[in-house]
Amino acid sequence: MREPTSVTVKIYGQDYTLKGGADPGYVQDVAAFVDERMKEVSENSSVASATKVAILAAINIADELFREQQKRIQSMATLEDRSVQIARLLDREVGKDSSSIQEGDSLPGT
């Protein structure tokens, strides 16, 4: 793990010094994302308080996170269902092949 480093970022016109083990470029990217979301909220609403803008931006970001998590859960369920279907098809096909083998016959490579 990296040694904690300090990174100064600007979010919604304010400088913040953040300390942690993450790559400074990553921290800058995350801060830029938050700054952009806060600007979007400010431009699209009549909210004047920076605190309220931050809360609305946080809610929007949390909503996006929750939706993405739900998509991931659904994708994993779909993948699991398909894996089970493929395994059943393989079992059925392997079963057909093994039923044609006579006792005493050996499979190639055995």
Phi and psi restraints in degrees (range 20) as a CNS / XPLOR table:
assign (resid 1 and name C) (resid 2 and name N)
       (resid 2 and name CA) (resid 2 and name C) 1.0 -71.3 20.0 2
assign (resid 2 and name N) (resid 2 and name CA)
       (resid 2 and name C) (resid 3 and name N) 1.0 152.8 20.0 2
assign (resid 2 and name C) (resid 3 and name N)
       (resid 3 and name CA) (resid 3 and name C) 1.0 -68.5 20.0 2
assign (resid 3 and name N) (resid 3 and name CA)
       (resid 3 and name C) (resid 4 and name N) 1.0 141.7 20.0 2
assign (resid 3 and name C) (resid 4 and name N)
       (resid 4 and name CA) (resid 4 and name C) 1.0 -59.0 20.0 2
assign (resid 4 and name N) (resid 4 and name CA)
       (resid 4 and name C) (resid 5 and name N) 1.0 133.1 20.0 2
assign (resid 4 and name C) (resid 5 and name N)
       (resid 5 and name CA) (resid 5 and name C) 1.0 -126.2 20.0 2
assign (resid 5 and name N) (resid 5 and name CA)
       (resid 5 and name C) (resid 6 and name N) 1.0 158.0 20.0 2
assign (resid 5 and name C) (resid 6 and name N)
       (resid 6 and name CA) (resid 6 and name C) 1.0 -101.0 20.0 2
assign (resid 6 and name N) (resid 6 and name CA)
       (resid 6 and name C) (resid 7 and name N) 1.0 136.9 20.0 2
assign (resid 6 and name C) (resid 7 and name N)
       (resid 7 and name CA) (resid 7 and name C) 1.0 -132.3 20.0 2
assign (resid 7 and name N) (resid 7 and name CA)
       (resid 7 and name C) (resid 8 and name N) 1.0 129.5 20.0 2
assign (resid 7 and name C) (resid 8 and name N)
       (resid 8 and name CA) (resid 8 and name C) 1.0 -97.1 20.0 2
assign (resid 8 and name N) (resid 8 and name CA)
       (resid 8 and name C) (resid 9 and name N) 1.0 128.1 20.0 2
assign (resid 8 and name C) (resid 9 and name N)
       (resid 9 and name CA) (resid 9 and name C) 1.0 -125.8 20.0 2
assign (resid 9 and name N) (resid 9 and name CA)
       (resid 9 and name C) (resid 10 and name N) 1.0 161.0 20.0 2
assign (resid 9 and name C) (resid 10 and name N)
       (resid 10 and name CA) (resid 10 and name C) 1.0 -118.1 20.0 2
assign (resid 10 and name N) (resid 10 and name CA)
       (resid 10 and name C) (resid 11 and name N) 1.0 122.1 20.0 2
assign (resid 10 and name C) (resid 11 and name N)
       (resid 11 and name CA) (resid 11 and name C) 1.0 -128.5 20.0 2
assign (resid 11 and name N) (resid 11 and name CA)
       (resid 11 and name C) (resid 12 and name N) 1.0 120.0 20.0 2
assign (resid 11 and name C) (resid 12 and name N)
       (resid 12 and name CA) (resid 12 and name C) 1.0 53.3 20.0 2
assign (resid 12 and name N) (resid 12 and name CA)
       (resid 12 and name C) (resid 13 and name N) 1.0 42.9 20.0 2
assign (resid 12 and name C) (resid 13 and name N)
       (resid 13 and name CA) (resid 13 and name C) 1.0 83.0 20.0 2
assign (resid 13 and name N) (resid 13 and name CA)
       (resid 13 and name C) (resid 14 and name N) 1.0 -0.2 20.0 2
assign (resid 13 and name C) (resid 14 and name N)
       (resid 14 and name CA) (resid 14 and name C) 1.0 -114.5 20.0 2
assign (resid 14 and name N) (resid 14 and name CA)
       (resid 14 and name C) (resid 15 and name N) 1.0 140.4 20.0 2
assign (resid 14 and name C) (resid 15 and name N)
       (resid 15 and name CA) (resid 15 and name C) 1.0 -87.9 20.0 2
assign (resid 15 and name N) (resid 15 and name CA)
       (resid 15 and name C) (resid 16 and name N) 1.0 136.5 20.0 2
assign (resid 15 and name C) (resid 16 and name N)
       (resid 16 and name CA) (resid 16 and name C) 1.0 -131.5 20.0 2
assign (resid 16 and name N) (resid 16 and name CA)
       (resid 16 and name C) (resid 17 and name N) 1.0 133.9 20.0 2
assign (resid 16 and name C) (resid 17 and name N)
       (resid 17 and name CA) (resid 17 and name C) 1.0 -101.7 20.0 2
assign (resid 17 and name N) (resid 17 and name CA)
       (resid 17 and name C) (resid 18 and name N) 1.0 118.1 20.0 2
assign (resid 17 and name C) (resid 18 and name N)
       (resid 18 and name CA) (resid 18 and name C) 1.0 -109.8 20.0 2
assign (resid 18 and name N) (resid 18 and name CA)
       (resid 18 and name C) (resid 19 and name N) 1.0 138.0 20.0 2
assign (resid 18 and name C) (resid 19 and name N)
       (resid 19 and name CA) (resid 19 and name C) 1.0 -119.8 20.0 2
assign (resid 19 and name N) (resid 19 and name CA)
       (resid 19 and name C) (resid 20 and name N) 1.0 130.9 20.0 2
assign (resid 19 and name C) (resid 20 and name N)
       (resid 20 and name CA) (resid 20 and name C) 1.0 -177.6 20.0 2
assign (resid 20 and name N) (resid 20 and name CA)
       (resid 20 and name C) (resid 21 and name N) 1.0 -176.8 20.0 2
assign (resid 20 and name C) (resid 21 and name N)
       (resid 21 and name CA) (resid 21 and name C) 1.0 -94.7 20.0 2
assign (resid 21 and name N) (resid 21 and name CA)
       (resid 21 and name C) (resid 22 and name N) 1.0 -1.0 20.0 2
assign (resid 21 and name C) (resid 22 and name N)
       (resid 22 and name CA) (resid 22 and name C) 1.0 -75.4 20.0 2
assign (resid 22 and name N) (resid 22 and name CA)
       (resid 22 and name C) (resid 23 and name N) 1.0 156.4 20.0 2
assign (resid 22 and name C) (resid 23 and name N)
       (resid 23 and name CA) (resid 23 and name C) 1.0 -58.9 20.0 2
assign (resid 23 and name N) (resid 23 and name CA)
       (resid 23 and name C) (resid 24 and name N) 1.0 131.7 20.0 2
assign (resid 23 and name C) (resid 24 and name N)
       (resid 24 and name CA) (resid 24 and name C) 1.0 -56.1 20.0 2
assign (resid 24 and name N) (resid 24 and name CA)
       (resid 24 and name C) (resid 25 and name N) 1.0 -36.0 20.0 2
assign (resid 24 and name C) (resid 25 and name N)
       (resid 25 and name CA) (resid 25 and name C) 1.0 -63.8 20.0 2
assign (resid 25 and name N) (resid 25 and name CA)
       (resid 25 and name C) (resid 26 and name N) 1.0 -39.1 20.0 2
assign (resid 25 and name C) (resid 26 and name N)
       (resid 26 and name CA) (resid 26 and name C) 1.0 -64.2 20.0 2
assign (resid 26 and name N) (resid 26 and name CA)
       (resid 26 and name C) (resid 27 and name N) 1.0 -44.4 20.0 2
assign (resid 26 and name C) (resid 27 and name N)
       (resid 27 and name CA) (resid 27 and name C) 1.0 -60.4 20.0 2
assign (resid 27 and name N) (resid 27 and name CA)
       (resid 27 and name C) (resid 28 and name N) 1.0 -42.4 20.0 2
assign (resid 27 and name C) (resid 28 and name N)
       (resid 28 and name CA) (resid 28 and name C) 1.0 -61.5 20.0 2
assign (resid 28 and name N) (resid 28 and name CA)
       (resid 28 and name C) (resid 29 and name N) 1.0 -42.3 20.0 2
assign (resid 28 and name C) (resid 29 and name N)
       (resid 29 and name CA) (resid 29 and name C) 1.0 -62.9 20.0 2
assign (resid 29 and name N) (resid 29 and name CA)
       (resid 29 and name C) (resid 30 and name N) 1.0 -43.3 20.0 2
assign (resid 29 and name C) (resid 30 and name N)
       (resid 30 and name CA) (resid 30 and name C) 1.0 -63.7 20.0 2
assign (resid 30 and name N) (resid 30 and name CA)
       (resid 30 and name C) (resid 31 and name N) 1.0 -44.8 20.0 2
assign (resid 30 and name C) (resid 31 and name N)
       (resid 31 and name CA) (resid 31 and name C) 1.0 -62.5 20.0 2
assign (resid 31 and name N) (resid 31 and name CA)
       (resid 31 and name C) (resid 32 and name N) 1.0 -40.6 20.0 2
assign (resid 31 and name C) (resid 32 and name N)
       (resid 32 and name CA) (resid 32 and name C) 1.0 -63.3 20.0 2
assign (resid 32 and name N) (resid 32 and name CA)
       (resid 32 and name C) (resid 33 and name N) 1.0 -38.2 20.0 2
assign (resid 32 and name C) (resid 33 and name N)
       (resid 33 and name CA) (resid 33 and name C) 1.0 -62.0 20.0 2
assign (resid 33 and name N) (resid 33 and name CA)
       (resid 33 and name C) (resid 34 and name N) 1.0 -48.2 20.0 2
assign (resid 33 and name C) (resid 34 and name N)
       (resid 34 and name CA) (resid 34 and name C) 1.0 -62.5 20.0 2
assign (resid 34 and name N) (resid 34 and name CA)
       (resid 34 and name C) (resid 35 and name N) 1.0 -43.6 20.0 2
assign (resid 34 and name C) (resid 35 and name N)
       (resid 35 and name CA) (resid 35 and name C) 1.0 -59.3 20.0 2
assign (resid 35 and name N) (resid 35 and name CA)
       (resid 35 and name C) (resid 36 and name N) 1.0 -44.2 20.0 2
assign (resid 35 and name C) (resid 36 and name N)
       (resid 36 and name CA) (resid 36 and name C) 1.0 -63.4 20.0 2
assign (resid 36 and name N) (resid 36 and name CA)
       (resid 36 and name C) (resid 37 and name N) 1.0 -43.2 20.0 2
assign (resid 36 and name C) (resid 37 and name N)
       (resid 37 and name CA) (resid 37 and name C) 1.0 -63.2 20.0 2
assign (resid 37 and name N) (resid 37 and name CA)
       (resid 37 and name C) (resid 38 and name N) 1.0 -40.5 20.0 2
assign (resid 37 and name C) (resid 38 and name N)
       (resid 38 and name CA) (resid 38 and name C) 1.0 -65.3 20.0 2
assign (resid 38 and name N) (resid 38 and name CA)
       (resid 38 and name C) (resid 39 and name N) 1.0 -39.0 20.0 2
assign (resid 38 and name C) (resid 39 and name N)
       (resid 39 and name CA) (resid 39 and name C) 1.0 -64.5 20.0 2
assign (resid 39 and name N) (resid 39 and name CA)
       (resid 39 and name C) (resid 40 and name N) 1.0 -41.1 20.0 2
assign (resid 39 and name C) (resid 40 and name N)
       (resid 40 and name CA) (resid 40 and name C) 1.0 -60.7 20.0 2
assign (resid 40 and name N) (resid 40 and name CA)
       (resid 40 and name C) (resid 41 and name N) 1.0 -46.0 20.0 2
assign (resid 40 and name C) (resid 41 and name N)
       (resid 41 and name CA) (resid 41 and name C) 1.0 -60.9 20.0 2
assign (resid 41 and name N) (resid 41 and name CA)
       (resid 41 and name C) (resid 42 and name N) 1.0 -44.9 20.0 2
assign (resid 41 and name C) (resid 42 and name N)
       (resid 42 and name CA) (resid 42 and name C) 1.0 -61.8 20.0 2
assign (resid 42 and name N) (resid 42 and name CA)
       (resid 42 and name C) (resid 43 and name N) 1.0 -41.2 20.0 2
assign (resid 42 and name C) (resid 43 and name N)
       (resid 43 and name CA) (resid 43 and name C) 1.0 -71.6 20.0 2
assign (resid 43 and name N) (resid 43 and name CA)
       (resid 43 and name C) (resid 44 and name N) 1.0 -28.8 20.0 2
assign (resid 43 and name C) (resid 44 and name N)
       (resid 44 and name CA) (resid 44 and name C) 1.0 -102.9 20.0 2
assign (resid 44 and name N) (resid 44 and name CA)
       (resid 44 and name C) (resid 45 and name N) 1.0 10.7 20.0 2
assign (resid 44 and name C) (resid 45 and name N)
       (resid 45 and name CA) (resid 45 and name C) 1.0 -144.9 20.0 2
assign (resid 45 and name N) (resid 45 and name CA)
       (resid 45 and name C) (resid 46 and name N) 1.0 169.0 20.0 2
assign (resid 45 and name C) (resid 46 and name N)
       (resid 46 and name CA) (resid 46 and name C) 1.0 -95.8 20.0 2
assign (resid 46 and name N) (resid 46 and name CA)
       (resid 46 and name C) (resid 47 and name N) 1.0 11.1 20.0 2
assign (resid 46 and name C) (resid 47 and name N)
       (resid 47 and name CA) (resid 47 and name C) 1.0 -70.1 20.0 2
assign (resid 47 and name N) (resid 47 and name CA)
       (resid 47 and name C) (resid 48 and name N) 1.0 129.4 20.0 2
assign (resid 47 and name C) (resid 48 and name N)
       (resid 48 and name CA) (resid 48 and name C) 1.0 -103.7 20.0 2
assign (resid 48 and name N) (resid 48 and name CA)
       (resid 48 and name C) (resid 49 and name N) 1.0 -29.4 20.0 2
assign (resid 48 and name C) (resid 49 and name N)
       (resid 49 and name CA) (resid 49 and name C) 1.0 -71.3 20.0 2
assign (resid 49 and name N) (resid 49 and name CA)
       (resid 49 and name C) (resid 50 and name N) 1.0 130.5 20.0 2
assign (resid 49 and name C) (resid 50 and name N)
       (resid 50 and name CA) (resid 50 and name C) 1.0 -61.7 20.0 2
assign (resid 50 and name N) (resid 50 and name CA)
       (resid 50 and name C) (resid 51 and name N) 1.0 -34.4 20.0 2
assign (resid 50 and name C) (resid 51 and name N)
       (resid 51 and name CA) (resid 51 and name C) 1.0 -64.7 20.0 2
assign (resid 51 and name N) (resid 51 and name CA)
       (resid 51 and name C) (resid 52 and name N) 1.0 -44.6 20.0 2
assign (resid 51 and name C) (resid 52 and name N)
       (resid 52 and name CA) (resid 52 and name C) 1.0 -67.0 20.0 2
assign (resid 52 and name N) (resid 52 and name CA)
       (resid 52 and name C) (resid 53 and name N) 1.0 -37.6 20.0 2
assign (resid 52 and name C) (resid 53 and name N)
       (resid 53 and name CA) (resid 53 and name C) 1.0 -61.4 20.0 2
assign (resid 53 and name N) (resid 53 and name CA)
       (resid 53 and name C) (resid 54 and name N) 1.0 -43.8 20.0 2
assign (resid 53 and name C) (resid 54 and name N)
       (resid 54 and name CA) (resid 54 and name C) 1.0 -62.7 20.0 2
assign (resid 54 and name N) (resid 54 and name CA)
       (resid 54 and name C) (resid 55 and name N) 1.0 -41.6 20.0 2
assign (resid 54 and name C) (resid 55 and name N)
       (resid 55 and name CA) (resid 55 and name C) 1.0 -65.8 20.0 2
assign (resid 55 and name N) (resid 55 and name CA)
       (resid 55 and name C) (resid 56 and name N) 1.0 -44.2 20.0 2
assign (resid 55 and name C) (resid 56 and name N)
       (resid 56 and name CA) (resid 56 and name C) 1.0 -64.7 20.0 2
assign (resid 56 and name N) (resid 56 and name CA)
       (resid 56 and name C) (resid 57 and name N) 1.0 -39.7 20.0 2
assign (resid 56 and name C) (resid 57 and name N)
       (resid 57 and name CA) (resid 57 and name C) 1.0 -63.7 20.0 2
assign (resid 57 and name N) (resid 57 and name CA)
       (resid 57 and name C) (resid 58 and name N) 1.0 -41.9 20.0 2
assign (resid 57 and name C) (resid 58 and name N)
       (resid 58 and name CA) (resid 58 and name C) 1.0 -62.2 20.0 2
assign (resid 58 and name N) (resid 58 and name CA)
       (resid 58 and name C) (resid 59 and name N) 1.0 -40.4 20.0 2
assign (resid 58 and name C) (resid 59 and name N)
       (resid 59 and name CA) (resid 59 and name C) 1.0 -64.4 20.0 2
assign (resid 59 and name N) (resid 59 and name CA)
       (resid 59 and name C) (resid 60 and name N) 1.0 -42.4 20.0 2
assign (resid 59 and name C) (resid 60 and name N)
       (resid 60 and name CA) (resid 60 and name C) 1.0 -62.9 20.0 2
assign (resid 60 and name N) (resid 60 and name CA)
       (resid 60 and name C) (resid 61 and name N) 1.0 -42.5 20.0 2
assign (resid 60 and name C) (resid 61 and name N)
       (resid 61 and name CA) (resid 61 and name C) 1.0 -66.1 20.0 2
assign (resid 61 and name N) (resid 61 and name CA)
       (resid 61 and name C) (resid 62 and name N) 1.0 -43.0 20.0 2
assign (resid 61 and name C) (resid 62 and name N)
       (resid 62 and name CA) (resid 62 and name C) 1.0 -62.6 20.0 2
assign (resid 62 and name N) (resid 62 and name CA)
       (resid 62 and name C) (resid 63 and name N) 1.0 -39.4 20.0 2
assign (resid 62 and name C) (resid 63 and name N)
       (resid 63 and name CA) (resid 63 and name C) 1.0 -61.0 20.0 2
assign (resid 63 and name N) (resid 63 and name CA)
       (resid 63 and name C) (resid 64 and name N) 1.0 -44.9 20.0 2
assign (resid 63 and name C) (resid 64 and name N)
       (resid 64 and name CA) (resid 64 and name C) 1.0 -62.9 20.0 2
assign (resid 64 and name N) (resid 64 and name CA)
       (resid 64 and name C) (resid 65 and name N) 1.0 -42.5 20.0 2
assign (resid 64 and name C) (resid 65 and name N)
       (resid 65 and name CA) (resid 65 and name C) 1.0 -60.3 20.0 2
assign (resid 65 and name N) (resid 65 and name CA)
       (resid 65 and name C) (resid 66 and name N) 1.0 -47.9 20.0 2
assign (resid 65 and name C) (resid 66 and name N)
       (resid 66 and name CA) (resid 66 and name C) 1.0 -60.9 20.0 2
assign (resid 66 and name N) (resid 66 and name CA)
       (resid 66 and name C) (resid 67 and name N) 1.0 -42.2 20.0 2
assign (resid 66 and name C) (resid 67 and name N)
       (resid 67 and name CA) (resid 67 and name C) 1.0 -63.7 20.0 2
assign (resid 67 and name N) (resid 67 and name CA)
       (resid 67 and name C) (resid 68 and name N) 1.0 -41.2 20.0 2
assign (resid 67 and name C) (resid 68 and name N)
       (resid 68 and name CA) (resid 68 and name C) 1.0 -66.9 20.0 2
assign (resid 68 and name N) (resid 68 and name CA)
       (resid 68 and name C) (resid 69 and name N) 1.0 -38.7 20.0 2
assign (resid 68 and name C) (resid 69 and name N)
       (resid 69 and name CA) (resid 69 and name C) 1.0 -63.1 20.0 2
assign (resid 69 and name N) (resid 69 and name CA)
       (resid 69 and name C) (resid 70 and name N) 1.0 -41.1 20.0 2
assign (resid 69 and name C) (resid 70 and name N)
       (resid 70 and name CA) (resid 70 and name C) 1.0 -64.4 20.0 2
assign (resid 70 and name N) (resid 70 and name CA)
       (resid 70 and name C) (resid 71 and name N) 1.0 -40.8 20.0 2
assign (resid 70 and name C) (resid 71 and name N)
       (resid 71 and name CA) (resid 71 and name C) 1.0 -61.9 20.0 2
assign (resid 71 and name N) (resid 71 and name CA)
       (resid 71 and name C) (resid 72 and name N) 1.0 -41.5 20.0 2
assign (resid 71 and name C) (resid 72 and name N)
       (resid 72 and name CA) (resid 72 and name C) 1.0 -64.1 20.0 2
assign (resid 72 and name N) (resid 72 and name CA)
       (resid 72 and name C) (resid 73 and name N) 1.0 -43.0 20.0 2
assign (resid 72 and name C) (resid 73 and name N)
       (resid 73 and name CA) (resid 73 and name C) 1.0 -61.6 20.0 2
assign (resid 73 and name N) (resid 73 and name CA)
       (resid 73 and name C) (resid 74 and name N) 1.0 -43.8 20.0 2
assign (resid 73 and name C) (resid 74 and name N)
       (resid 74 and name CA) (resid 74 and name C) 1.0 -65.8 20.0 2
assign (resid 74 and name N) (resid 74 and name CA)
       (resid 74 and name C) (resid 75 and name N) 1.0 -39.6 20.0 2
assign (resid 74 and name C) (resid 75 and name N)
       (resid 75 and name CA) (resid 75 and name C) 1.0 -65.1 20.0 2
assign (resid 75 and name N) (resid 75 and name CA)
       (resid 75 and name C) (resid 76 and name N) 1.0 -40.6 20.0 2
assign (resid 75 and name C) (resid 76 and name N)
       (resid 76 and name CA) (resid 76 and name C) 1.0 -64.6 20.0 2
assign (resid 76 and name N) (resid 76 and name CA)
       (resid 76 and name C) (resid 77 and name N) 1.0 -39.5 20.0 2
assign (resid 76 and name C) (resid 77 and name N)
       (resid 77 and name CA) (resid 77 and name C) 1.0 -64.8 20.0 2
assign (resid 77 and name N) (resid 77 and name CA)
       (resid 77 and name C) (resid 78 and name N) 1.0 -42.8 20.0 2
assign (resid 77 and name C) (resid 78 and name N)
       (resid 78 and name CA) (resid 78 and name C) 1.0 -62.2 20.0 2
assign (resid 78 and name N) (resid 78 and name CA)
       (resid 78 and name C) (resid 79 and name N) 1.0 -44.2 20.0 2
assign (resid 78 and name C) (resid 79 and name N)
       (resid 79 and name CA) (resid 79 and name C) 1.0 -62.6 20.0 2
assign (resid 79 and name N) (resid 79 and name CA)
       (resid 79 and name C) (resid 80 and name N) 1.0 -41.4 20.0 2
assign (resid 79 and name C) (resid 80 and name N)
       (resid 80 and name CA) (resid 80 and name C) 1.0 -64.0 20.0 2
assign (resid 80 and name N) (resid 80 and name CA)
       (resid 80 and name C) (resid 81 and name N) 1.0 -43.9 20.0 2
assign (resid 80 and name C) (resid 81 and name N)
       (resid 81 and name CA) (resid 81 and name C) 1.0 -60.0 20.0 2
assign (resid 81 and name N) (resid 81 and name CA)
       (resid 81 and name C) (resid 82 and name N) 1.0 -44.6 20.0 2
assign (resid 81 and name C) (resid 82 and name N)
       (resid 82 and name CA) (resid 82 and name C) 1.0 -66.2 20.0 2
assign (resid 82 and name N) (resid 82 and name CA)
       (resid 82 and name C) (resid 83 and name N) 1.0 -37.5 20.0 2
assign (resid 82 and name C) (resid 83 and name N)
       (resid 83 and name CA) (resid 83 and name C) 1.0 -62.1 20.0 2
assign (resid 83 and name N) (resid 83 and name CA)
       (resid 83 and name C) (resid 84 and name N) 1.0 -42.0 20.0 2
assign (resid 83 and name C) (resid 84 and name N)
       (resid 84 and name CA) (resid 84 and name C) 1.0 -63.7 20.0 2
assign (resid 84 and name N) (resid 84 and name CA)
       (resid 84 and name C) (resid 85 and name N) 1.0 -43.4 20.0 2
assign (resid 84 and name C) (resid 85 and name N)
       (resid 85 and name CA) (resid 85 and name C) 1.0 -60.9 20.0 2
assign (resid 85 and name N) (resid 85 and name CA)
       (resid 85 and name C) (resid 86 and name N) 1.0 -43.7 20.0 2
assign (resid 85 and name C) (resid 86 and name N)
       (resid 86 and name CA) (resid 86 and name C) 1.0 -64.7 20.0 2
assign (resid 86 and name N) (resid 86 and name CA)
       (resid 86 and name C) (resid 87 and name N) 1.0 -42.6 20.0 2
assign (resid 86 and name C) (resid 87 and name N)
       (resid 87 and name CA) (resid 87 and name C) 1.0 -61.4 20.0 2
assign (resid 87 and name N) (resid 87 and name CA)
       (resid 87 and name C) (resid 88 and name N) 1.0 -40.7 20.0 2
assign (resid 87 and name C) (resid 88 and name N)
       (resid 88 and name CA) (resid 88 and name C) 1.0 -65.1 20.0 2
assign (resid 88 and name N) (resid 88 and name CA)
       (resid 88 and name C) (resid 89 and name N) 1.0 -42.9 20.0 2
assign (resid 88 and name C) (resid 89 and name N)
       (resid 89 and name CA) (resid 89 and name C) 1.0 -62.6 20.0 2
assign (resid 89 and name N) (resid 89 and name CA)
       (resid 89 and name C) (resid 90 and name N) 1.0 -42.8 20.0 2
assign (resid 89 and name C) (resid 90 and name N)
       (resid 90 and name CA) (resid 90 and name C) 1.0 -63.5 20.0 2
assign (resid 90 and name N) (resid 90 and name CA)
       (resid 90 and name C) (resid 91 and name N) 1.0 -44.6 20.0 2
assign (resid 90 and name C) (resid 91 and name N)
       (resid 91 and name CA) (resid 91 and name C) 1.0 -58.7 20.0 2
assign (resid 91 and name N) (resid 91 and name CA)
       (resid 91 and name C) (resid 92 and name N) 1.0 -42.9 20.0 2
assign (resid 91 and name C) (resid 92 and name N)
       (resid 92 and name CA) (resid 92 and name C) 1.0 -64.4 20.0 2
assign (resid 92 and name N) (resid 92 and name CA)
       (resid 92 and name C) (resid 93 and name N) 1.0 -44.1 20.0 2
assign (resid 92 and name C) (resid 93 and name N)
       (resid 93 and name CA) (resid 93 and name C) 1.0 -68.5 20.0 2
assign (resid 93 and name N) (resid 93 and name CA)
       (resid 93 and name C) (resid 94 and name N) 1.0 -40.5 20.0 2
assign (resid 93 and name C) (resid 94 and name N)
       (resid 94 and name CA) (resid 94 and name C) 1.0 -65.4 20.0 2
assign (resid 94 and name N) (resid 94 and name CA)
       (resid 94 and name C) (resid 95 and name N) 1.0 -37.5 20.0 2
assign (resid 94 and name C) (resid 95 and name N)
       (resid 95 and name CA) (resid 95 and name C) 1.0 -62.2 20.0 2
assign (resid 95 and name N) (resid 95 and name CA)
       (resid 95 and name C) (resid 96 and name N) 1.0 -38.3 20.0 2
assign (resid 95 and name C) (resid 96 and name N)
       (resid 96 and name CA) (resid 96 and name C) 1.0 -64.5 20.0 2
assign (resid 96 and name N) (resid 96 and name CA)
       (resid 96 and name C) (resid 97 and name N) 1.0 -43.8 20.0 2
assign (resid 96 and name C) (resid 97 and name N)
       (resid 97 and name CA) (resid 97 and name C) 1.0 -66.6 20.0 2
assign (resid 97 and name N) (resid 97 and name CA)
       (resid 97 and name C) (resid 98 and name N) 1.0 -41.0 20.0 2
assign (resid 97 and name C) (resid 98 and name N)
       (resid 98 and name CA) (resid 98 and name C) 1.0 -73.1 20.0 2
assign (resid 98 and name N) (resid 98 and name CA)
       (resid 98 and name C) (resid 99 and name N) 1.0 -24.0 20.0 2
assign (resid 98 and name C) (resid 99 and name N)
       (resid 99 and name CA) (resid 99 and name C) 1.0 -73.0 20.0 2
assign (resid 99 and name N) (resid 99 and name CA)
       (resid 99 and name C) (resid 100 and name N) 1.0 -19.0 20.0 2
assign (resid 99 and name C) (resid 100 and name N)
       (resid 100 and name CA) (resid 100 and name C) 1.0 -89.6 20.0 2
assign (resid 100 and name N) (resid 100 and name CA)
       (resid 100 and name C) (resid 101 and name N) 1.0 -3.4 20.0 2
assign (resid 100 and name C) (resid 101 and name N)
       (resid 101 and name CA) (resid 101 and name C) 1.0 -84.6 20.0 2
assign (resid 101 and name N) (resid 101 and name CA)
       (resid 101 and name C) (resid 102 and name N) 1.0 127.7 20.0 2
assign (resid 101 and name C) (resid 102 and name N)
       (resid 102 and name CA) (resid 102 and name C) 1.0 -79.0 20.0 2
assign (resid 102 and name N) (resid 102 and name CA)
       (resid 102 and name C) (resid 103 and name N) 1.0 152.4 20.0 2
assign (resid 102 and name C) (resid 103 and name N)
       (resid 103 and name CA) (resid 103 and name C) 1.0 -61.7 20.0 2
assign (resid 103 and name N) (resid 103 and name CA)
       (resid 103 and name C) (resid 104 and name N) 1.0 134.9 20.0 2
assign (resid 103 and name C) (resid 104 and name N)
       (resid 104 and name CA) (resid 104 and name C) 1.0 96.2 20.0 2
assign (resid 104 and name N) (resid 104 and name CA)
       (resid 104 and name C) (resid 105 and name N) 1.0 -22.2 20.0 2
assign (resid 104 and name C) (resid 105 and name N)
       (resid 105 and name CA) (resid 105 and name C) 1.0 -71.6 20.0 2
assign (resid 105 and name N) (resid 105 and name CA)
       (resid 105 and name C) (resid 106 and name N) 1.0 153.0 20.0 2
assign (resid 105 and name C) (resid 106 and name N)
       (resid 106 and name CA) (resid 106 and name C) 1.0 -122.2 20.0 2
assign (resid 106 and name N) (resid 106 and name CA)
       (resid 106 and name C) (resid 107 and name N) 1.0 152.5 20.0 2
assign (resid 106 and name C) (resid 107 and name N)
       (resid 107 and name CA) (resid 107 and name C) 1.0 -77.9 20.0 2
assign (resid 107 and name N) (resid 107 and name CA)
       (resid 107 and name C) (resid 108 and name N) 1.0 152.0 20.0 2
assign (resid 107 and name C) (resid 108 and name N)
       (resid 108 and name CA) (resid 108 and name C) 1.0 -56.4 20.0 2
assign (resid 108 and name N) (resid 108 and name CA)
       (resid 108 and name C) (resid 109 and name N) 1.0 136.7 20.0 2
assign (resid 108 and name C) (resid 109 and name N)
       (resid 109 and name CA) (resid 109 and name C) 1.0 87.2 20.0 2
assign (resid 109 and name N) (resid 109 and name CA)
       (resid 109 and name C) (resid 110 and name N) 1.0 0.9 20.0 2
